[in-house]
């Protein structure tokens, strides 16, 4: 009679072999049907030139118009929340380029921004965490005034004072100091703005100007649309651990959400719905916000999440546009994918007995984010151009290592603000040499690194929870089943179950 324990062990080994295919030599089966009809080299060159960063992407050609964009455009939603690489910057870039006779937009990027300039602009009439609401409203109203100068229909009696106050093209990092200085001022007279100087202290002047600007904009009954896009707000988040600015930073972000909601409500009630501030923020930072009003924000929030059908649509769209820049109707996914990758299968698992398609093979290494697939396909096209101008299964396998290194860098960038020891923590996973382990095994390996001085964070349970939150690890409740947060945002780490490392990290961690 077969020993049940042996059967379980055999099943676990088989599941492990499927999840982490051994580095087998490529066989003839791996190379069969490389492509059903050769695709032009120009298309491979185009895919190889794809950009991970939306700001330098050909947004007109490659922006995929998701339903969430229409909700933002109508003003129904104005909090865009998503993981890094989920498409926030692409949507922000799309709106920043939206400009015609009655629509204007400005992207306020806080990358390399001196956040201390904002921290000093508190309104002491408000308590924590609301003390920065006023400065955010001031930035919104001032930006709208700058955008009004782009309107060719703007009356001259309004344009002249606005140009004196808001003319020029100074970067955002300089504008905060300029707009809040005592030498800079506005006063509301009739339907125009005038420059006023030295009418009081800088600390009170700019706060008074918020009401002046709000009254001015309300009086306009403007039918134009003004999109004010708050992006790259995570810049100071990188330093909150080392600089002990966590509370100050979260208060600033919380105030921004309340300011945007206040502005939208004020102008909605007045019948003017053209001032449209929109916030783009990483979901892990959004989760830090603790406020009694947060539950109400769900009605105005867009959560950028992806599943396989949605990813297939965006990939089909991008491949179709790579083939034909003016393509109005994307090819069906299986047609578009086969044109680029052919129908060849890849061997995985124990002795290579299992075969899967190239899309499924790539998907296992990703977090189902557009940026992940863009990176993988870009690398495949680059390698194909250096070989025989054909993306074969062997190329898909060969790119796996480079993609794994990319994914590790992505995780490091996301996690460093929370876990400054992230490089040492990755070393713990490497030293385990296992993709599937118990919490106790991790704790023992972690303690060894802690004693050696390679890690400073002592709370190993906190480390595990963060790793789970960012999908470095997941749970495996039973053989062949894996639970990761990118698949189920409500999932929480179960300390009683075994832990698995995300497959995309195997090569970079040398597991």
C-alpha positions in Angstrom: 0.0 0.0 0.0 1.3 3.5 -0.9 2.3 5.6 2.1 0.0 8.7 2.2 3.0 10.8 3.4 5.0 9.8 0.4 2.0 10.7 -1.9 1.7 14.2 -0.3 5.5 14.7 -0.6 5.3 13.7 -4.3 2.4 16.1 -4.9 4.3 19.0 -3.3 7.4 18.3 -5.4 5.3 18.2 -8.5 3.6 21.5 -7.6 7.0 23.1 -6.9 8.3 21.9 -10.3 5.3 23.5 -12.0 5.6 26.8 -10.1 9.4 27.0 -10.6 10.4 25.3 -13.7 13.9 24.0 -13.6 16.4 25.5 -16.0 16.3 22.8 -18.6 18.1 22.9 -21.8 15.9 24.2 -24.6 14.6 21.3 -26.7 13.3 21.2 -30.2 9.8 21.3 -28.8 10.7 24.7 -27.2 11.5 26.0 -30.6 8.6 24.7 -32.7 6.3 27.1 -34.5 8.4 30.2 -33.7 6.0 32.5 -35.4 3.0 31.9 -37.7 4.1 34.3 -40.4 7.0 36.6 -39.9 6.3 40.0 -38.5 8.2 42.9 -40.0 11.4 43.9 -38.3 10.1 47.4 -38.0 7.4 46.1 -35.6 10.0 44.4 -33.5 12.0 47.7 -33.5 8.9 49.6 -32.4 8.2 47.2 -29.5 11.8 47.3 -28.5 11.5 51.1 -28.3 8.5 51.0 -25.9 8.9 53.0 -22.8 8.2 52.0 -19.2 7.7 55.7 -18.2 4.5 57.2 -19.4 6.0 60.7 -19.5 8.3 59.7 -22.4 5.9 57.3 -24.1 4.1 58.2 -27.3 0.8 58.7 -25.4 -1.2 59.6 -28.5 -0.3 56.2 -30.1 -0.3 53.9 -27.1 -2.8 55.3 -24.5 -5.5 52.7 -24.0 -8.7 54.5 -23.1 -10.1 52.7 -20.1 -13.5 53.4 -18.6 -12.0 55.1 -15.6 -10.8 57.9 -17.9 -14.3 58.8 -18.8 -15.3 58.9 -15.1 -12.4 61.4 -14.4 -13.2 63.5 -17.5 -16.8 63.9 -16.4 -15.7 64.9 -12.9 -17.4 61.9 -11.3 -14.1 60.5 -9.9 -11.0 62.5 -8.8 -8.9 60.2 -6.6 -6.8 57.8 -8.7 -5.3 55.1 -6.5 -3.1 52.3 -7.8 0.2 50.5 -7.4 3.3 51.7 -9.0 3.2 50.6 -12.6 -0.5 50.3 -12.7 -1.2 53.1 -15.1 -1.6 56.2 -13.0 1.1 58.2 -14.8 -0.3 57.2 -18.2 -3.7 58.6 -17.2 -2.2 61.7 -15.7 -0.1 62.3 -18.9 -3.2 61.8 -21.0 -5.1 64.6 -19.2 -2.0 66.8 -19.0 -2.0 66.9 -22.8 -5.8 67.5 -23.1 -6.0 71.0 -24.4 -8.4 72.7 -26.8 -10.5 75.9 -26.9 -12.3 75.1 -23.6 -10.2 72.5 -21.8 -6.9 73.2 -20.1 -4.7 71.1 -17.9 -1.6 71.4 -15.8 0.4 68.6 -14.2 1.8 69.5 -10.8 4.7 67.1 -10.3 6.2 66.9 -6.8 9.2 65.0 -7.9 12.4 66.6 -6.5 10.1 69.1 -4.8 11.2 70.8 -1.5 8.4 69.5 0.7 9.7 71.6 3.6 8.3 74.6 1.8 4.9 73.2 2.2 5.4 72.0 5.7 6.0 75.6 6.8 2.7 76.8 5.2 0.4 75.6 7.9 -2.9 77.3 8.7 -3.0 77.2 12.5 -6.8 77.8 12.5 -7.1 74.1 11.6 -6.2 71.2 13.8 -4.2 68.1 12.7 -4.4 66.7 10.0 -6.3 69.6 8.4 -3.7 72.4 8.8 -2.5 72.1 5.2 -5.9 72.3 3.5 -5.6 76.1 2.9 -2.2 75.9 1.1 -3.5 73.2 -1.2 -6.5 75.2 -2.1 -4.2 78.2 -2.8 -2.2 76.1 -5.2 -5.3 74.8 -6.9 -6.8 78.3 -7.4 -3.5 79.9 -8.4 -3.0 77.1 -11.0 -6.5 77.7 -12.4 -5.6 81.4 -12.8 -2.4 80.5 -14.6 -4.4 78.2 -16.9 -6.9 80.9 -17.7 -4.2 82.8 -19.4 -4.2 80.1 -22.1 -7.8 80.9 -23.0 -7.8 83.1 -26.1 -11.3 84.3 -25.2 -10.3 85.7 -21.9 -11.3 89.4 -21.5 -8.5 91.9 -21.6 -9.5 93.5 -18.3 -9.0 90.1 -16.6 -6.0 89.0 -18.6 -3.9 92.1 -17.8 -3.9 91.7 -14.0 -3.6 87.9 -14.2 -0.5 88.2 -16.4 1.1 90.5 -13.8 0.5 88.0 -11.1 0.6 84.6 -12.7 2.5 85.2 -16.0 5.8 83.4 -16.6 6.8 79.8 -16.6 8.5 79.2 -13.2 8.7 75.6 -12.1 6.4 74.5 -9.3 9.3 74.3 -6.8 9.7 78.1 -7.0 6.1 79.0 -7.2 5.1 78.1 -3.7 7.7 80.5 -2.2 6.7 83.2 -4.7 3.0 82.9 -4.2 3.2 82.9 -0.4 5.7 85.8 0.0 4.7 89.1 1.4 5.6 90.9 -1.8 3.1 88.9 -3.8 -0.6 89.6 -3.3 -4.0 89.8 -4.9 -7.1 91.8 -4.0 -10.6 91.3 -5.4 -12.1 94.4 -7.0 -15.2 93.9 -9.0 -14.4 91.2 -11.5 -10.7 91.9 -11.8 -7.5 91.1 -9.8 -5.0 93.7 -8.9 -1.5 93.4 -7.6 -1.1 94.4 -4.0 2.1 94.5 -2.0 3.2 94.6 1.6 -0.3 94.6 3.0 0.6 92.5 6.0 2.8 89.6 7.0 3.4 86.7 4.6 1.9 84.3 7.1 -1.5 85.9 6.9 -1.4 87.3 3.5 -1.5 84.1 1.4 -4.3 82.7 3.6 -6.5 85.8 2.9 -5.7 85.4 -0.8 -7.4 82.0 -0.9 -10.8 83.6 -0.2 -10.1 86.4 -2.7 -9.3 83.8 -5.4 -12.2 81.6 -4.5 -14.6 84.5 -4.7 -13.1 85.6 -8.0 -13.4 82.2 -9.6 -16.9 81.7 -8.3 -17.9 85.0 -9.9 -16.7 84.0 -13.3 -19.3 81.4 -14.1 -16.6 80.0 -16.4 -17.7 77.2 -18.7 -14.1 76.0 -19.4 -12.7 72.9 -17.9 -9.4 73.2 -15.8 -7.7 69.9 -14.8 -5.1 70.3 -12.0 -3.3 67.0 -11.8 -1.3 66.2 -8.6 1.3 63.6 -9.4 4.5 62.0 -8.0 3.5 62.8 -4.4 5.6 59.9 -3.1 8.8 61.9 -3.4 9.0 62.8 0.3 7.6 59.4 1.3 11.0 58.0 0.4 12.6 59.8 3.3 9.9 59.6 6.0 11.6 56.8 7.9 15.0 58.3 8.1 13.8 61.9 8.6 11.0 61.0 11.1 8.5 63.0 9.0 5.8 60.3 8.8 3.1 62.2 10.7 3.8 65.5 8.9 3.8 63.8 5.5 0.5 61.9 6.1 -1.1 65.1 7.4 -0.1 66.9 4.2 -1.5 64.2 2.0 -4.7 63.9 4.0 -5.2 67.7 3.8 -4.8 67.5 0.0 -7.6 65.0 -0.3 -9.8 67.2 1.9 -8.9 70.3 -0.1 -9.8 68.7 -3.4 -13.1 67.5 -2.0 -13.8 70.9 -0.6 -13.0 72.7 -3.9 -15.2 70.2 -5.9 -18.1 70.6 -3.4 -17.8 74.4 -3.4 -18.0 74.8 -7.1 -20.5 72.0 -7.6 -22.9 73.8 -5.3 -22.4 77.1 -7.2 -23.3 75.4 -10.5 -19.8 75.7 -11.8 -18.1 72.3 -12.4 -15.2 73.3 -14.5 -12.5 73.3 -11.8 -11.3 69.7 -11.7 -8.4 68.9 -9.4 -7.3 65.2 -9.6 -5.0 63.3 -7.2 -2.8 60.4 -8.4 -1.4 58.4 -5.5 0.1 55.0 -4.8 -2.2 52.6 -2.9 0.3 51.9 -0.1 0.5 55.6 0.7 -3.3 55.9 0.5 -3.6 53.1 3.0 -1.6 55.2 5.5 -4.3 57.9 5.6 -6.5 57.6 8.7 -9.3 60.0 8.7 -13.0 59.9 9.7 -14.0 61.1 6.2 -12.0 58.5 4.3 -14.8 56.1 3.9 -16.8 58.8 2.1 -14.0 59.1 -0.5 -14.9 55.7 -2.1 -17.6 57.4 -4.2 -14.9 59.6 -5.8 -12.1 57.0 -6.0 -10.8 55.1 -9.0 -8.8 51.9 -8.0 -6.6 50.9 -10.8 -6.5 47.1 -10.6 -5.8 44.6 -13.4 -6.7 41.0 -14.1 -5.8 38.7 -17.1 -8.7 39.8 -19.4 -8.0 43.5 -18.9 -4.2 43.0 -19.4 -5.0 41.0 -22.6 -6.9 43.9 -24.0 -4.2 46.5 -23.3 -1.5 44.2 -24.7 -3.6 43.5 -27.9 -4.1 47.3 -28.3 -0.4 48.0 -27.9 0.7 45.3 -30.4 -2.0 46.4 -32.8 -0.7 50.0 -32.6 2.9 48.8 -33.0 1.8 47.2 -36.3 -0.3 50.1 -37.4 0.0 53.4 -35.6 -3.5 54.5 -36.9 -5.2 51.2 -36.0 -8.8 52.1 -35.0 -9.9 48.7 -34.0 -7.4 46.5 -32.1 -6.8 42.9 -33.2 -8.3 40.2 -31.0 -5.8 39.3 -28.3 -4.9 35.8 -29.5 -4.4 37.2 -33.1 -2.2 40.1 -31.9 -0.1 37.9 -29.5 0.4 35.1 -32.1 1.7 37.7 -34.6 4.4 38.7 -32.2 5.2 35.4 -30.4 3.9 32.7 -32.6 2.1 29.6 -31.1 5.2 27.8 -29.7 5.0 26.3 -26.2 7.5 26.4 -23.4 8.4 23.3 -21.3 8.2 23.8 -17.5 8.1 21.6 -14.4 9.7 18.4 -13.5 11.7 17.1 -16.5 9.8 19.6 -18.7 6.7 17.4 -18.9 4.3 20.4 -18.8 4.0 22.9 -21.6 2.4 26.3 -21.5 2.0 29.2 -23.9 4.3 32.2 -23.9 1.7 34.6 -22.4 1.0 32.3 -19.4 4.7 31.8 -18.9 5.3 35.6 -18.8 2.2 36.2 -16.7 3.6 34.0 -13.9 6.5 36.4 -13.4 4.5 39.6 -13.4 2.2 41.4 -10.9 -0.3 41.7 -13.8 0.7 45.4 -14.3 0.9 47.1 -17.7 4.5 48.2 -16.9 5.6 44.6 -16.3 4.3 43.4 -19.6 5.7 46.4 -21.5 9.1 45.6 -19.9 9.0 41.9 -20.7 7.9 42.4 -24.3 10.4 45.2 -24.8 13.2 42.9 -23.7 12.0 40.1 -25.9 12.0 42.3 -28.9 15.5 43.6 -28.2 16.9 40.1 -27.9 15.1 39.0 -31.0 16.6 41.8 -33.0 20.1 40.8 -31.8 19.4 37.2 -33.0 17.2 36.1 -35.9 14.5 38.7 -35.7 12.0 36.2 -34.3 10.6 36.0 -30.7 10.9 32.3 -30.1 10.1 30.4 -26.9 13.8 30.2 -26.1 14.0 34.0 -26.2 11.0 34.2 -23.8 12.9 32.0 -21.4 16.1 33.9 -21.8 14.5 37.2 -20.9 13.2 35.8 -17.6 16.4 36.5 -15.8 16.6 40.2 -16.9 12.9 40.6 -16.0 13.6 39.1 -12.5 16.3 41.7 -11.9 13.9 44.5 -13.0 11.2 43.3 -10.7 13.6 43.1 -7.7 14.6 46.7 -8.5 11.0 47.7 -8.6 10.3 46.1 -5.2 13.4 47.8 -3.8 12.3 51.2 -4.9 8.8 50.7 -3.5 9.9 49.2 -0.2 13.0 51.3 0.8 10.9 54.0 2.5 9.3 51.4 4.8 12.2 48.9 5.0 15.6 50.6 4.6 17.1 47.1 5.1 15.3 45.7 2.0 18.6 44.6 0.3 19.5 42.6 3.4 16.0 41.2 3.6 16.3 40.0 0.0 19.6 38.3 1.1 17.6 36.4 3.7 15.4 35.0 1.0 18.4 34.1 -1.1 20.1 32.3 1.8 17.0 30.2 2.4 17.4 28.8 -1.2 13.7 27.9 -1.1 10.7 29.4 -2.7 8.3 27.7 -0.3 9.0 27.8 3.5 7.5 28.2 6.9 7.4 31.4 9.0 9.7 29.7 11.5 12.3 29.0 8.8 12.3 32.7 7.7 12.5 33.9 11.3 15.6 31.7 11.9 17.4 33.0 8.8 16.4 36.5 9.6 17.7 36.3 13.1 21.1 35.1 11.7 21.3 38.2 9.5 20.2 40.4 12.4 23.0 39.1 14.6 25.5 39.6 11.9 24.6 43.3 11.6 23.3 43.2 8.0 19.8 44.1 9.2 18.6 46.6 11.8 14.9 46.1 11.8 14.1 43.8 14.8 10.4 43.2 14.2 10.4 40.2 11.9 6.6 40.0 11.8 6.4 43.6 10.6 8.8 42.7 7.9 6.8 39.7 6.8 3.6 41.8 6.7 5.2 44.4 4.5 6.6 41.8 2.2 3.1 40.3 1.8 1.6 43.8 1.4 3.8 44.4 -1.6 3.6 40.9 -3.1 7.2 39.8 -2.5 5.7 36.8 -0.7 2.3 35.1 -0.6 0.6 32.3 1.3 0.0 28.8 0.1 -3.0 27.4 1.9 -2.7 24.1 0.1 -0.6 22.4 -2.5 -0.9 24.2 -5.9 -2.8 27.2 -4.5 -1.2 30.6 -3.9 -2.6 33.7 -2.4 -1.0 37.1 -3.3 -2.4 40.5 -2.6 -2.2 41.7 -6.3 -4.8 39.0 -7.0 -6.9 39.8 -4.0 -6.5 43.2 -2.4 -8.3 42.2 0.7 -5.9 39.3 1.4 -3.9 39.4 4.7 -0.8 37.4 5.6 -1.7 34.1 7.4 1.1 33.3 9.9 -0.1 29.7 10.2 0.3 28.9 6.6 3.5 28.3 4.5 4.9 31.2 2.6 5.9 31.4 -1.1 8.2 33.9 -2.8 6.8 35.5 -6.0 8.0 33.6 -9.0 9.2 36.7 -10.7 12.0 37.0 -8.1 13.4 33.5 -8.4 16.2 34.3 -10.8 17.3 37.5 -9.1 17.3 35.8 -5.7 19.1 32.7 -7.1 16.4 30.5 -5.7 
